[in-house]
Amino acid sequence: MSGETYDSPILIPRGRRRVARYGILILATGLFLLPLCWMVSSSLKPEYQMFASPPVWWPSPPRWANYTEALTQLPFGQYAVNTSIIALASIVGNLLSCTLVAYGFARFRARGRNAWFIILLATLMLPYPVTMVPLFIIFAKIGWVNTFWPLVVPTFFGNAFYIFLLRQFFLQIPQELDDAATLDGANTLQIFLQIALPLSKPALATVAIFAFQASWNDFLAPLIFLQDQSKYTLMLGLSFYRGSLQINWAYLLSTSLVIVLPIVLLYFVAQRLFTEGISLSGLKL
């Protein structure tokens, strides 16, 4: 009896703290989800309800035809194929180039290695518009304008941010594993392929997600290099609903929701690897 009297004042405040903590988390989640909910609601509204006052929180009745009309007025199927080709090729290019460079910075002992790594990181401060004109001139000289090559080939030459993430992860792998493999007769390539890469799946998944998202959402580069409408990407197709004089908000929002679904699904599929890759990539400098 005395034990119950002693424990009850402690359990109640602890329960209240837990309720308050969950309440704050639910409130914060609601604030973050509110724009998405408004986007879903607005994508189902007829035009006259879009800017009604007071606001219409949920259309009555919802106009599901916005989705079919928005996706069929333009060849979004072809745009999706074009974007998928570019995105998948970008993933392959970034993984091939960035893993090799990152492993070299993490494992090889060479004079000036740290200086070269600092120079590599300095390129992160170089905005894309600075290199945009030189790149266009180069690709125009070799006849690659209006093809997918300017959007894919640069990914095979590395990305400073992805190299940094992978290098940080490779540094977490104990050096003793490399030494043991060397004693067993493994060369550098075998150690890289059979030890480093299998242990780096979280980091590789993180880079793949980032590369897919960057390529899938890219608007500026396709706008510069693609001229034929049959080669347009989803982002370029989406811009047709945003004219200089009028914006078709219902079509724009409904198409945007469909376009963002692959990224959301990819994140949920690789959520565990993505979280682990982000959390372990910055532990050791």
N, C-alpha and C positions, 0 to 999 in steps of 0.2 A: 504493500500500500504506500509505503514511504517512497519507494522507487517511482511509482506512477506520479506522485505529487511533485517529485524532484524533476522528472523528465519533461512534464507538460509545459512549463514556461519556456523551455529551450526549443521544443519542437514547433511551437506556434510561430515564433519569430522567423525560424528557418523556413517554414512553409510560406510565410508571407513574403520573405525575400525571394523565394523561388517564383511565386505568383507574380511579383513585381518584375522580376527579370524576364519571365516569359511574356508578360504584358508589354514591356518595352520592345522586345524582339518582334512581337506580332505587330505592334504599331509601326516600327521601322520597316518591316516587310510590306505592310500595307501602303506606306508612303512610296516605297520603291515600285510596287506593282500598280499604283494608281495610274501613271501614264500609259502603261501597257493596257490596262482595262479600258481606259478612255479611247485608246487606239482601236481596240477590238469593237467597242461600241460605235465609234464614229465610222468604222469601215462598213457597218450595216445600216447606216442612216441614209435616207433620201437627201437630196441636196438641200431642201428647204429646212431640214432639221439640223443641219451641220452647225449653223451659227445662231440657232434660235435662242431667244431670251424670254424666260429663264432657260438654262441649259437642259437639253433632253439627255438624261443619263443612259437610258436604254431605248432604242427606237421601237416604235409600236406602229405597225409590225416591222420586224427586222427585214431588211432588203438583201437577201442572200444572192440575188442576181448581180450585185456589185462585183462579187468574186468572179463569176463566170464571164461577165462582160469585160472586166478589166484584163483578165488573162487571155481572152480570145480576140480582143481588138488589135493586139500586136502579137507577133510570133514569139511569145515568151518561151515556148518549148525549145525553139532554136537558140534563143538567148541562154537558156539553162544549159543546153548542151555545150555551147561555146564557153560559158563560165566554168563548167565542170572540167572541161579539157584543160583550161588554163590553170585552174586551182589544183588539180591532181598533178599536173606537170610541175607546178611550183613546189608542191610538197616533196616530190622526188628530188628536184634540184636542190632545195634547201637542205634536205636530209643528207644527200650525198656530199655536198660541198662543206656544209657546216660541221658535220661530225668529223671529217678528216682534219680540218683545220683546228677544231677545238681539241681533238685528241693530241695533235702535235703540240699545241700550247700547254696542255696539261701534263704530258709525259716526257717529251723530248727535252733534253738539256742542251741548249745551244746559246752561243754568245749573242746578246742583244735580244733574247726572247721577250723579256719584260718590256723593253722599249717598243718592239714591234706590236706587242699586245696593247700598249697604251695608244699607239698610233691607230690601231684598229678601232679601239673604243672611241677615239676622237672623231671618227667618221660618223658616229651617231649624232653629233651636233651639226652635221651637214644636211640641211633640209632638201627634200626631193626637188623643189623648184630650181635649186641651184644647178643640179645636174640634168634637169629636164631638157634644156636647149641643146647642150652638147650631145646627149644621148640621141635626141631626134636627128641631129645632123649626121651622126655616125650611122644610125640605122637607115636613114634616107640614102646615104652614099652606097650602102651595100644592098639596097632594094628590099628592105624588110618592113617598110611602112605598109600598113594595111594587111599585115599578117600577125599571127600569134607569137612569132619569134621574139619581138621586143618585150613581150610580157612574160616570157618563159625563160629565155636564155640567161638574163641577169641573175636568176635565182641559182644557177649552177656555179656562180662565182662567189657565193657566200653572203651572209647577212651578219653584220657585227653583233646585233642583239642576240640572235640565235647562237652564234659562236660563243658569246659570253655565257649564256645559260648552259650550254653543253659542256663548256670547259669547267664551270663550277661543279657540275655533276660528276665529271670524270675525276676531279680532284678528290671526291668522296670515296672513290674505289681504292682500297688499300694497295699500296705499292707491292706488298708481299705477294699478292696474287700474280702480278707480272713476273716477279722474281722466281716464283715457283714454276710458272709456265716456261720461263726461259731455261731453268734447270732441266725441265722435261724435254727440251729440244724445240720448243715453239719459237717461231720468228715473230717479228713485230706485227706483221699482217694477221697472223693467226691469233695473236693475243688480242688484237683489236676486234676481229670478227667473232671470236669464240668466247671472249671474256668480257671485254668492255661493252660491246653493243648489247648482249643479252642482259647485262646488269643495268643498262641505261634505258630500259623501256619507258619509265615514267618521263624522263627528259625528252626522249624522242617523240613520245605522244604529245607532250607540251608544245614542242616545236612544230609538229604536224598541225595541231589545232591552230596555233598562231598563224602559220603560213596559209592554211586554208581560209581562215577568217580574213586575213589581209588581202588575199587574192579575190575572194568572193565579194568583198565589199569595196574593192578598188574601183574608183570612178575616173580619176584624173588620167592615169596611164592609158586605159582603153580609149578615153576621149581623144588623146593625143595621137595614138598610133593606129587606131582603127577608123577607116573611112567608109567601108562598105557596110550597109545596114544589116546584111545577112551575117556579118561577123560580130555584131554588137554583143555585149554582155548584159546581164540582168540590170546592172546599175545604169547603163546607158538607156536601156529600154524603159526603166522606171522614170527617167528624166522627161520622157515624152508627155507624161501626165502633169508636168509642171511647166506650163508655158509662161511666156513673158507677160501676158495679159490676164490669163485665167488659170487657176489650178483646180484640177478635178480631184478634190480631197478624198472622196469615197473610193475612187479607183486607185489613187496613190497609196492610201492606207491599207486597203485590202491586198494589193500586190506586195506591199512592203512586208506584211505579216506572212505571206506565203514564202517570200524570199528569205526571211530570217529563220524559218523553221529548220532547214538543214544545219545551220550553225548551232541552234539550241539542241537538236537531237544529237549532234556530234559531241557536244559538251557533256550531255547526260550519259552517253555511252562510255566516254573516256574520262568521266569525272574523277574517279579514284586515281588514275594514273596522272591526270592533269594536276590535281591537288598535291600529290606526292612529288611530282617533278618541280612544281613551283616552290614547295617548302624546302626541298633539299638542294636546290640549285644555288642558293645564296649563303650557305653555311660557312664556306671557307673561301677566303680571298687570297 
